[in-house]
Every structure is written in C-alpha cells, then in structure tokens.
Amino acid sequence: MRNLWLGWFVLTASPLGFAQHSVTIAASRSTPLQADQAVFAVSVNSGVTAGLDDIVAALQGSGITASDLSSVYTQAVYVGSQTQQVLQWTFTLPVSLSQLKDTLLALVNLQNKIGQKGNALTMTFFLQGTQVSPPVLQSQQCPIPDLLADARAQAQTLAAAAGFFLGPVIAMSTGGPAGIATGVPTFAYLTGDFSAVSGGIATFPVSRFVLPISPANGLNSCSLVVEFRLN
C-alpha cells in the first residue's frame, strides 16, 4: 500500500539574490503485519496498606512483574451498607498467541486461588485485544529507496506541469516505522470458572457466552519527506 501526498512549491532567495524554486513531496507506504501477541489486562483490588511487592507476589505464576504495572488508584467500594477505600492495581500482560490457552487457564486458576485465600484481595482480568510484538516491529525496515523513487516520480510530474526541470534533492527526512496495533473487535470480562477452554475458545458455563479469539492484523507505516530543487 502506498500513498503520495501532494507536493508544494517553495520560493526562496539565494545569497546572490536569485530566486530558487523547490517542490516538497511526502511519500508513505504501509506494510500489513500479522499480530503475534494477545494482551490481557489484569486488575487486583487490595487494601490501602498493600504495596506493589505484595500484589506481584500474589500474582506469582501469571508471569506478571512489577514492570507490567500500568496504573494504580484508590476507589470506593461497597461492603455491605458501608463504603470502603481500596487500591486497584492494573497490569498489562502481553503473551504469545501460542501461549494464549495456557495463560488463560493460569489466570483462571490464579483468580480462584486468590478468591479462596480470604486475604482481602480480588482479581479480575479481560482480553484487551491483539498486537504486533515489539521485536517484530523492530525487525521492520522502511524501504527508503522505494519511497524516494515514489517521491521523485510525483515531483517530476509536478515540475513538468509547472514548466520546470527536476533538480537534485535538497533535504530529506523520514518517519517510521510506526506499528499500529489492532484489537479484537469483541472482548468480555473473564471473571468466572470455565467449563472448557480449548482451541482458542473460552466458554462461560452460566450464559454459554462464547468469546472467539482471532488474530488481528496491524500496519507498519513508513514515510519520507523529500525536497527537490527545480531548475
């Protein structure tokens, strides 16, 4: 996929006083990428005296570390007829799609384990979506020669239309790669026991709600802005 932004002419003055003309073209290309990670959001409610180390220790076995913490804030919850202040800790857990089933089972077991301890901790989690992993994004290279060829072709067309000949490159700047992660269209809170988790399908035993987990594509976009001199 390629895009060419319309160029614009620039009139400048040289040190000798002669006017110079230039045309600037912005060319971009997008490469489709296959998502290779699922992203879970895991939240734990605790008492206000709990610390990060306490929460990470409670989540042992999930693969979550302190560096996965995305937010923590205080909120009021109802306990009987009274309100109580708790801390909500939210972690972001990216996992390989090949590990999705095992991670889901581990989180369900951990949620049940935390609920049975009676230690004033509660845990919920849900699938946020899918994304292209950082290593895959970092492996992408912007096709600079192709982008330059796109920009030059457009610049030649504009120069000819204005009665000029296309000269050398004056300036050039790049943008990207910038991966765009896309999410699963439908997600649900996974807070109860499951009757079955297999083949990428999680089935709720009560409502029989089925959550399909399908990889979504992302886009890796690169751009190049080139200024050409016009003769």
C-alpha positions, 0 to 999 in steps of 0.5 A: 500500500502506498500513498503520495501526498501532494507536493508544494512549491517553495520560493526562496532567495539565494545569497546572490539574490536569485530566486530558487524554486523547490517542490516538497513531496511526502511519500508513505507506504504501509506494510500489513503485519500479522499480530503475534501477541494477545494482551490481557489486562489484569486488575487486583483490588487490595487494601490501602496498606498493600504495596506493589511487592505484595500484589506481584507476589500474589500474582506469582505464576501469571508471569506478571512483574512489577514492570507490567504495572500500568496504573494504580488508584484508590476507589470506593467500594461497597461492603455491605451498607458501608463504603470502603477505600481500596487500591486497584492495581492494573497490569498489562500482560502481553503473551504469545498467541501460542501461549494464549490457552495456557495463560488463560487457564493460569489466570483462571486458576490464579483468580480462584486461588486468590478468591479462596485465600480470604486475604482481602484481595480480588482479581479480575482480568479481560482480553484487551485485544491483539498486537504486533510484538515489539521485536517484530516491529523492530525487525521492520525496515522502511524501504527508503529507496522505494519511497524516494523513487515514489517521491521523485516520480510525483515531483517530476510530474509536478515540475513538468506541469509547472514548466520546470526541470527536476533538480537534485534533492535538497533535504530529506527526512523520514518517519517510521516505522510506526506499528499500529496495533489492532484489537479484537473487535469483541472482548468480555470480562473473564471473571468466572470458572470455565467449563472448557477452554480449548482451541482458542475458545473460552466458554462461560458455563452460566450464559454459554457466552462464547468469546472467539479469539482471532488474530488481528492484523496491524500496519507498519507505516513508513514515510519520507519527506523529500525536497527537490530543487527545480531548475 
